[in-house]
Amino acid sequence: MRVFFFWKNILANSAQARKRARQAANHRARNMSQRSNMRTAIKRFNRSLEEGDTAGAQTAYRELTSSVDRAARKGLAHANQAARLKSRLNARLKSQAAA
């Protein structure tokens, strides 16, 4: 997942700085993609809950926990934020299932 850009747009003057700019662009693209996947999983879970589809919400929750944990492991989300998010969404899932 490389991001290609023109050398004219880089403000780096040394070879090392140019390489770091390339790496930063690649890392930024990867991080944006993974953060987007995490947010999409959360939206999919919320949509399932709003529709009242408990089985679909459980499946979406399993996928969501995987993507949130992956984001926390890679530093895209803080570990406590990931735990708090999973806890709150699991509580919503349990209350929906009990109702």
ABEGO torsion letter per residue (X at the ends): XBBBBBAAABABABAAAAAAAAAAAAAAAAAAAAAAAAAAAAAAAAAAAAAGBAAAAAAAAAAAAAAAAAAAAAGABBAAAAAAAAAAAAAAAAAAAAX
